[in-house]
């Protein structure tokens, strides 16, 4: 109940929808996402006739993109403080590979 009250205080709205896992009411967050306060998870509704594999692929690519961005940021921080030239070269190669993979993921997401 406290989590539900916190969501309302933060500007979320209570919807008429129920969580498919626990039947608890769903909240619409300010960013538009549906959220189950009991499960503490984002809920994605699939409309009748929609292919769930397309949605799953999109979510997986989004997660991969976020992971790559986090690793790019971690690598950048390490490079900023590194003085050893050999280590900087390794970090540069790592960064290059991460950026290439990020570009590939974004290209696939557009298809």
Secondary structure, DSSP 8 states (H G I E B T S, - for coil): -HHHHHHHHTT-EEEEEE-TTT--EEEE-TTS-EEETTTTEEE----TT--HHHHHHHHHHHHHHHHHHHHHHHHHHHHHH---HHHHHHHHHHHHHHHHHHHHHHHHHH-
